[in-house]
Amino acid sequence: MSLTRRRFLTLTAAAVLATPARAEPIRWQGYAMGADCTLTLHAPPKQADVAIRAIRDLLSDIEHRFSLYDAASELSRLNQSGALTPPSPDMAKLLTLAGQVHTATQGRFDPTVQPLWHALATGHDATKARKAVGWTRVQITPDRIALGPGQALTLNGIAQGYATDLATDRLHQLGLTRVLINLGEFSALGGPFQLGLSDPARGLFATRPLTNSAIATSSPGALHLSDTDSHILDPLGHGALWSTITVEATSAALADAASTAFCLMSKPQIETAMHALPGLTRVTGLPKQGPAQIFTI
Protein backbone atom coordinates (compact mmCIF):
# COMPACT_ATOMS: atom_id res chain seq x y z
CA MET A 1 0.00 0.00 0.00
CA SER A 2 1.54 3.31 -0.98
CA LEU A 3 1.45 6.26 1.37
CA THR A 4 -0.83 8.07 -1.07
CA ARG A 5 -3.63 5.52 -0.83
CA ARG A 6 -5.72 7.31 1.79
CA ARG A 7 -5.01 10.98 1.23
CA PHE A 8 -5.76 11.34 -2.51
CA LEU A 9 -6.04 15.12 -2.09
CA THR A 10 -8.67 14.68 0.61
CA LEU A 11 -6.68 17.15 2.62
CA THR A 12 -7.82 19.93 0.43
CA ALA A 13 -9.89 19.15 3.52
CA ALA A 14 -7.48 21.43 5.28
CA ALA A 15 -6.58 24.07 2.75
CA VAL A 16 -5.81 27.42 4.35
CA LEU A 17 -8.77 29.75 3.90
CA ALA A 18 -7.61 32.82 5.79
CA THR A 19 -5.06 34.02 8.32
CA PRO A 20 -4.90 37.18 10.40
CA ALA A 21 -3.45 40.20 8.63
CA ARG A 22 0.29 40.20 9.41
CA ALA A 23 3.56 40.30 7.49
CA GLU A 24 3.56 38.05 4.43
CA PRO A 25 4.68 34.54 5.48
CA ILE A 26 7.40 32.52 3.78
CA ARG A 27 6.10 29.39 2.07
CA TRP A 28 7.93 26.20 1.08
CA GLN A 29 6.51 23.40 -1.06
CA GLY A 30 7.89 19.91 -1.45
CA TYR A 31 6.95 16.27 -1.81
CA ALA A 32 7.51 13.44 0.65
CA MET A 33 5.95 10.09 1.59
CA GLY A 34 3.64 10.18 -1.40
CA ALA A 35 2.08 13.54 -0.58
CA ASP A 36 2.56 17.23 -1.29
CA CYS A 37 4.13 19.07 1.65
CA THR A 38 3.99 22.74 2.58
CA LEU A 39 5.32 24.95 5.33
CA THR A 40 3.85 28.39 6.00
CA LEU A 41 6.39 30.17 8.19
CA HIS A 42 5.91 33.51 9.91
CA ALA A 43 9.61 34.12 10.50
CA PRO A 44 12.54 36.24 9.27
CA PRO A 45 14.08 34.92 6.03
CA LYS A 46 17.29 33.60 7.64
CA GLN A 47 15.41 31.74 10.36
CA ALA A 48 12.94 30.37 7.81
CA ASP A 49 15.79 29.16 5.60
CA VAL A 50 17.39 27.24 8.48
CA ALA A 51 13.99 25.74 9.34
CA ILE A 52 13.26 24.63 5.78
CA ARG A 53 16.63 22.92 5.44
CA ALA A 54 16.07 21.13 8.75
CA ILE A 55 12.65 19.87 7.65
CA ARG A 56 13.99 18.66 4.30
CA ASP A 57 16.67 16.64 6.13
CA LEU A 58 14.05 15.30 8.53
CA LEU A 59 11.77 14.19 5.69
CA SER A 60 14.64 12.37 4.01
CA ASP A 61 15.27 10.44 7.22
CA ILE A 62 11.58 9.63 7.63
CA GLU A 63 11.41 8.32 4.05
CA HIS A 64 14.32 5.96 4.83
CA ARG A 65 12.37 4.60 7.79
CA PHE A 66 8.72 4.39 6.72
CA SER A 67 8.49 4.46 2.91
CA LEU A 68 7.09 1.50 0.98
CA TYR A 69 8.61 2.93 -2.21
CA ASP A 70 12.18 2.55 -0.95
CA ALA A 71 13.21 -1.12 -0.95
CA ALA A 72 15.97 -0.29 1.54
CA SER A 73 13.73 1.51 4.02
CA GLU A 74 13.27 0.12 7.50
CA LEU A 75 9.61 -0.69 6.78
CA SER A 76 10.45 -2.46 3.51
CA ARG A 77 13.14 -4.52 5.23
CA LEU A 78 10.67 -5.49 7.95
CA ASN A 79 8.09 -6.56 5.36
CA GLN A 80 10.66 -8.50 3.34
CA SER A 81 12.26 -10.39 6.22
CA GLY A 82 9.41 -10.48 8.72
CA ALA A 83 11.55 -9.07 11.53
CA LEU A 84 13.76 -6.16 12.59
CA THR A 85 16.52 -6.60 15.16
CA PRO A 86 16.76 -3.99 16.53
CA PRO A 87 14.21 -1.49 15.22
CA SER A 88 14.96 2.22 15.31
CA PRO A 89 13.47 4.12 18.26
CA ASP A 90 11.12 5.90 15.84
CA MET A 91 9.84 2.61 14.41
CA ALA A 92 9.29 1.11 17.85
CA LYS A 93 7.52 4.26 19.06
CA LEU A 94 5.30 4.48 15.99
CA LEU A 95 4.26 0.82 16.14
CA THR A 96 3.57 1.10 19.86
CA LEU A 97 1.18 3.98 19.16
CA ALA A 98 -0.41 1.95 16.35
CA GLY A 99 -1.07 -0.82 18.85
CA GLN A 100 -2.69 1.60 21.28
CA VAL A 101 -5.02 2.91 18.58
CA HIS A 102 -5.77 -0.65 17.46
CA THR A 103 -6.91 -1.51 20.97
CA ALA A 104 -8.91 1.69 21.47
CA THR A 105 -10.72 1.26 18.14
CA GLN A 106 -11.50 -2.42 18.75
CA GLY A 107 -9.35 -3.52 15.83
CA ARG A 108 -10.44 -1.03 13.16
CA PHE A 109 -6.97 0.47 12.93
CA ASP A 110 -4.73 -2.34 11.75
CA PRO A 111 -1.51 -1.81 9.73
CA THR A 112 -1.45 -5.52 8.77
CA VAL A 113 -4.00 -4.84 6.00
CA GLN A 114 -1.11 -4.23 3.57
CA PRO A 115 -1.26 -7.67 1.83
CA LEU A 116 -5.04 -7.34 1.52
CA TRP A 117 -4.75 -3.85 0.05
CA HIS A 118 -2.17 -5.08 -2.45
CA ALA A 119 -4.28 -8.07 -3.49
CA LEU A 120 -7.37 -5.94 -4.05
CA ALA A 121 -5.44 -3.18 -5.84
CA THR A 122 -3.86 -5.65 -8.25
CA GLY A 123 -7.00 -7.74 -8.83
CA HIS A 124 -5.63 -10.91 -7.22
CA ASP A 125 -7.49 -13.38 -5.04
CA ALA A 126 -7.61 -11.85 -1.57
CA THR A 127 -8.48 -15.01 0.40
CA LYS A 128 -4.96 -15.67 1.67
CA ALA A 129 -4.32 -11.99 2.31
CA ARG A 130 -7.45 -11.68 4.47
CA LYS A 131 -6.19 -14.49 6.67
CA ALA A 132 -2.91 -12.62 7.22
CA VAL A 133 -4.68 -9.59 8.76
CA GLY A 134 -4.30 -9.46 12.52
CA TRP A 135 -2.34 -6.96 14.60
CA THR A 136 -2.23 -9.27 17.61
CA ARG A 137 0.27 -11.46 15.73
CA VAL A 138 2.77 -8.58 15.55
CA GLN A 139 5.37 -8.73 18.33
CA ILE A 140 6.93 -5.43 19.42
CA THR A 141 9.75 -4.91 21.89
CA PRO A 142 12.50 -2.25 21.98
CA ASP A 143 14.90 -4.92 20.70
CA ARG A 144 12.82 -6.69 18.06
CA ILE A 145 9.75 -6.42 15.88
CA ALA A 146 8.40 -9.62 14.34
CA LEU A 147 5.46 -10.18 11.98
CA GLY A 148 3.27 -13.24 11.77
CA PRO A 149 3.43 -15.60 8.74
CA GLY A 150 2.38 -13.87 5.52
CA GLN A 151 2.08 -10.46 7.17
CA ALA A 152 3.32 -7.07 5.99
CA LEU A 153 2.63 -3.61 7.34
CA THR A 154 1.52 -0.32 5.88
CA LEU A 155 2.12 2.76 7.99
CA ASN A 156 -0.09 4.89 5.82
CA GLY A 157 -2.70 6.27 8.17
CA ILE A 158 -0.14 7.11 10.85
CA ALA A 159 3.34 7.78 9.37
CA GLN A 160 2.45 11.12 7.81
CA GLY A 161 1.04 12.26 11.11
CA TYR A 162 4.14 11.02 12.92
CA ALA A 163 6.36 12.94 10.50
CA THR A 164 4.22 16.02 11.07
CA ASP A 165 4.74 15.73 14.83
CA LEU A 166 8.51 15.38 14.39
CA ALA A 167 8.56 18.45 12.13
CA THR A 168 6.50 20.44 14.61
CA ASP A 169 8.88 19.55 17.44
CA ARG A 170 11.92 20.40 15.32
CA LEU A 171 10.56 23.81 14.34
CA HIS A 172 9.73 24.55 17.97
CA GLN A 173 13.31 23.65 18.94
CA LEU A 174 14.55 26.12 16.30
CA GLY A 175 12.59 28.90 17.97
CA LEU A 176 9.72 29.33 15.52
CA THR A 177 6.43 30.35 17.10
CA ARG A 178 3.99 30.61 14.19
CA VAL A 179 4.07 27.94 11.48
CA LEU A 180 1.48 25.83 9.67
CA ILE A 181 2.94 22.42 8.83
CA ASN A 182 1.35 20.24 6.15
CA LEU A 183 3.08 16.91 5.62
CA GLY A 184 -0.09 15.09 4.59
CA GLU A 185 -1.56 16.01 7.97
CA PHE A 186 -1.70 19.49 9.45
CA SER A 187 -0.16 20.85 12.63
CA ALA A 188 0.12 24.41 13.88
CA LEU A 189 2.70 26.15 15.99
CA GLY A 190 0.90 29.20 17.27
CA GLY A 191 -1.99 30.46 15.20
CA PRO A 192 -4.81 30.70 14.63
CA PHE A 193 -4.83 29.27 11.11
CA GLN A 194 -8.30 29.00 9.60
CA LEU A 195 -8.70 25.67 7.80
CA GLY A 196 -11.43 24.22 5.61
CA LEU A 197 -12.82 20.69 5.85
CA SER A 198 -13.72 19.15 2.51
CA ASP A 199 -15.54 16.03 1.33
CA PRO A 200 -14.82 14.45 -2.09
CA ALA A 201 -18.49 14.54 -3.10
CA ARG A 202 -19.87 17.54 -1.22
CA GLY A 203 -16.88 19.88 -1.19
CA LEU A 204 -16.25 22.32 1.63
CA PHE A 205 -18.55 21.59 4.56
CA ALA A 206 -16.98 23.28 7.62
CA THR A 207 -14.10 25.44 8.83
CA ARG A 208 -11.89 25.07 11.85
CA PRO A 209 -9.36 27.37 13.58
CA LEU A 210 -6.10 25.59 14.39
CA THR A 211 -3.76 26.81 17.16
CA ASN A 212 -1.01 24.69 18.71
CA SER A 213 -2.75 21.48 17.69
CA ALA A 214 -3.14 19.02 14.80
CA ILE A 215 -5.89 17.89 12.44
CA ALA A 216 -6.37 14.96 10.05
CA THR A 217 -9.12 14.04 7.61
CA SER A 218 -10.05 10.70 6.02
CA SER A 219 -12.61 10.13 3.26
CA PRO A 220 -13.28 6.55 2.10
CA GLY A 221 -14.87 7.83 -1.12
CA ALA A 222 -11.71 9.62 -2.22
CA LEU A 223 -10.37 6.47 -3.86
CA HIS A 224 -11.63 2.93 -4.55
CA LEU A 225 -9.61 -0.21 -5.15
CA SER A 226 -12.55 -1.92 -6.86
CA ASP A 227 -16.28 -1.47 -7.34
CA THR A 228 -16.88 -2.58 -3.75
CA ASP A 229 -13.66 -1.80 -1.84
CA SER A 230 -12.63 1.62 -0.58
CA HIS A 231 -8.98 2.43 -0.11
CA ILE A 232 -9.71 2.53 3.64
CA LEU A 233 -10.09 -1.16 4.38
CA ASP A 234 -12.06 -2.47 7.34
CA PRO A 235 -10.04 -5.26 9.01
CA LEU A 236 -13.33 -6.61 10.37
CA GLY A 237 -14.91 -6.69 6.90
CA HIS A 238 -17.86 -4.33 7.46
CA GLY A 239 -16.91 -1.22 5.48
CA ALA A 240 -17.07 2.54 5.99
CA LEU A 241 -19.95 4.25 7.79
CA TRP A 242 -18.98 7.87 7.07
CA SER A 243 -18.18 9.90 3.99
CA THR A 244 -15.57 12.01 5.78
CA ILE A 245 -14.15 12.07 9.30
CA THR A 246 -11.97 14.87 10.66
CA VAL A 247 -10.11 14.47 13.93
CA GLU A 248 -8.44 17.21 15.95
CA ALA A 249 -5.83 16.19 18.51
CA THR A 250 -2.72 17.17 20.40
CA SER A 251 -0.74 14.84 18.11
CA ALA A 252 -0.92 14.60 14.32
CA ALA A 253 -0.03 10.89 14.45
CA LEU A 254 -2.93 10.24 16.79
CA ALA A 255 -5.32 12.32 14.66
CA ASP A 256 -4.11 10.52 11.54
CA ALA A 257 -4.67 7.02 12.90
CA ALA A 258 -7.98 7.88 14.58
CA SER A 259 -9.45 9.48 11.48
CA THR A 260 -8.70 6.30 9.52
CA ALA A 261 -10.35 4.02 12.05
CA PHE A 262 -13.30 6.28 12.85
CA CYS A 263 -14.53 6.08 9.24
CA LEU A 264 -15.39 2.46 10.08
CA MET A 265 -17.07 3.06 13.45
CA SER A 266 -20.48 4.15 14.70
CA LYS A 267 -20.85 7.36 16.68
CA PRO A 268 -21.16 5.50 20.04
CA GLN A 269 -18.06 3.47 19.17
CA ILE A 270 -16.17 6.67 18.32
CA GLU A 271 -17.19 8.21 21.64
CA THR A 272 -15.90 5.14 23.50
CA ALA A 273 -12.60 5.26 21.61
CA MET A 274 -12.17 8.94 22.41
CA HIS A 275 -12.26 8.15 26.11
CA ALA A 276 -9.47 5.62 25.57
CA LEU A 277 -7.40 8.12 23.52
CA PRO A 278 -7.32 11.29 25.65
CA GLY A 279 -5.21 13.24 23.17
CA LEU A 280 -8.24 13.57 20.88
CA THR A 281 -10.05 16.88 21.27
CA ARG A 282 -12.78 16.91 18.60
CA VAL A 283 -14.24 14.66 15.90
CA THR A 284 -16.37 15.90 13.01
CA GLY A 285 -18.22 13.49 10.73
CA LEU A 286 -20.24 13.67 7.54
CA PRO A 287 -22.64 10.80 6.71
CA LYS A 288 -22.28 8.76 3.52
CA GLN A 289 -25.85 9.32 2.39
CA GLY A 290 -28.72 11.72 2.90
CA PRO A 291 -28.49 15.36 3.99
CA ALA A 292 -25.08 16.70 4.99
CA GLN A 293 -25.90 16.59 8.70
CA ILE A 294 -22.55 17.11 10.38
CA PHE A 295 -21.95 15.61 13.80
CA THR A 296 -19.32 16.88 16.21
CA ILE A 297 -18.07 15.20 19.36
Beta strands, then each sheet from edge to edge (+ up, - down):
strand 1: 16-18
strand 2: 26-32
strand 3: 35-41
strand 4: 83-84
strand 5: 139-140
strand 6: 145-146
strand 7: 179-182
strand 8: 186-189
strand 9: 193-199
strand 10: 203-210
strand 11: 214-218
strand 12: 242-249
strand 13: 280-287
strand 14: 295-296
sheet 1: 1+ 9- 10+
sheet 2: 2+ 3- 7+ 8- 11+ 12- 13+ 14-
sheet 3: 4+ 6- 5+
end
